[in-house]
Structures are given as structure tokens and as C-alpha cells.
Amino acid sequence: LLCLWMASQAAGHAAQLPWVWLCALFAGTAASTKTFGGLCAFLIGLAVLLIPSLRWRAAWRYALAVSIVGGGWYLRSYLISGDPFHPLGGNLFGHFLWNAQDLAAQHQEQSTHGVSRSVISLPQSLQAAGLAAFAVAFAVPLHPRLRRMPAVWAFLGILAAYTLVWHTSTQVARYIGPVLPLAAFLAGLWVYGWSSRLEGGAAALLSGAGWARRVLPVGVAAALAWVPLHQWQPMSARLLSWDAWLAGRSGVTVMREAASRIPAQGNVLLQLGFENAVYFFPGKVIGDWFGPGRYGQMIECTDVCRPLQEDALFALAERHGARMVAINTERFPARAADYAERFDVAYSSGGGLLLVKRQGLVLRP
């Protein structure tokens, strides 16, 4: 985005197209990393078309570079699964390693984050994600000079479009991360644009009919400074007690317990509901919303989704070569007693179970 800004400001100069190429290189790298990166690259491409000094002359170069740098992974996904946006494009291209029910379950899980998906609830979703100051970025058009800059409107379009997609689809706080630098840039641009007018000292600040127009940016700048300072105290307290905070999360404790048993039980773990904690298990983890060991194969759903019964869960673990099974009992209710015949309960907490297959047991005919 910074490269795009530099390109927009270099109209008529030889440096303009190199900035576009560099922008495309970074955008293509983001697109190859995650689907949200692809969304960002697409929106930046639309912005290139909207900026008069760039338009088609730069747009085809941008599209070419992004396709070369980031398109390979989408081609690979298409060749393997038939879906270039796997797994999100399943309803359009066909499902691979999951089905329509799994996709619906994933959408249902995403709906548990944040607030209502209604557009009018956008301020509440930003507040729930701790991003109340985010809204200042949309004040940029209030500055008379900035609102005459096409690049500013293009950047606002990127920010608004991405934020709406995030708000209506997921509201997981970390997924809005790609546009936070853009929001900070626009907010800073707005404050800088107004502060540049505040010359002449206190007398000029308070003189004339425009004093409120001059004081307002100062107040906003102070508020922007207060937000991170206000947030720093709880953040610093968490950082200072990070290990204790982690120990209080059932997924982390279950994964660490499983990791301690690798020498005796092997480094393969079948897990259900702890996909955000798998990084604490230094081995092979089977289990996610899609893939060879998708959740749809591990649960039975009526009014509530529960783990498979004991024999079926034992057979599934056997198929994947796993001797340990971790279950998030907050999301998928289960009792240790229901698995006592073929598993030992290695660990149990309020939110999770770690089951270990008993030695010498085989699949029942």
C-alpha cells in the first residue's frame, strides 16, 4: 500500500511504474500466503484502476506481476482439488476433503465470533475487536486537501471493502490485521494534514472563526495517543504473566500434556476442537474443519454435535496411526466415562480430554 501511495504521488515521473511493480510484488506475496491476502491484492488492483494517474497503463502490469508471484498456489490448489480457492470455493467448484455440511459447520463456527452481521452493527464489531480508534481513518475526507486526492479515496475504498467483508463473514479479530496498517496510515495522514495548518502559536490557534476546526484535530490526535496507552496496561500485564495465562487455557494444557507423552505414545495426535492450539504439540496433528481428518468424520450431530462413540473413535485413531486423542469438551460435549473401555484418560480439565489408547487393543470385528 505504501508503494501504491508512492506510485500515485509520482505521476508523470519515471519512478511511477517501478513503484507499481514493487507494490505488485508485495501484493502477490500476500496473495500466495492466505486467501485474505488474495482479497487484499484484488482490492489494491481495483484501486490502481481508480487512481487517474495509473489506470490501465499500470493495472495490467500490476495484474501480471501479482499473477506470476501469487498465482502459482491457486493453480496448484486447482490441479489438486479442482478448487483454486480451496476450501472456500467448494459450493462453486466442488468439495475436496470436506463437504457442504462441513462448510456449513465452519460458517456456523465463524458466526460465534463478534456481534450481528448486519451492516449497522459494524461499529459494535470493531469495538468488540478492540478497534474503536479504527473509525478515525474514515474521517480523512473531512480534510479539504486530502479529499481532492484520488489515492485517498482509493485507499478508503480498500479499507471499507475489506472491513465489510470481514464484518459480514468472520469477525475474528486477527483476520482484520491486513488492513490495520492502512487504517493507521489514513488516520495519521488526517492528523498530519490538520496539524500542518496549526502554525502561529496559541494566539493563532484560538483566533478567528476557525478555531474549532483547528482544535478538533488536536483533540483527535490526543485521543489516538490515549487509546494505545490505555490498552497497554492490560496488554503489559498479560505479557508479564504470559505463562500463567497460557496455563489457564484448556487447549494449551491438553496439547502440552500430549507433547509430554510423545516418547511413550508417538508423535501423532488426533484432535477435535483444538485447532487453534495445535502449535503447542511438536508432532503431527490430525483434525481440522477440512482435510483428511476433518471434523465431519469425528462427530455425530443431532441437536448438539458430539464426538464419535468409543469404537468409532478408536477405529478413526487407528486409521490415522494416532495413539492419542484430544477433545475440546466445551465445543463438543463428551464424558471420560464414555471412553473408559478402550482408552485411558491421560488428562482431564474443565474444557478438554486427552485420551490414550490402551495397550494391546485391536479393532473389533
Summary of the structure (lengths in Angstrom):
residues: 365
radius of gyration: 26.0
end to end distance: 60.6
largest distance: 91.1
contacts: 1097
relative contact order: 0.07
helix: 62%
strand: 9%
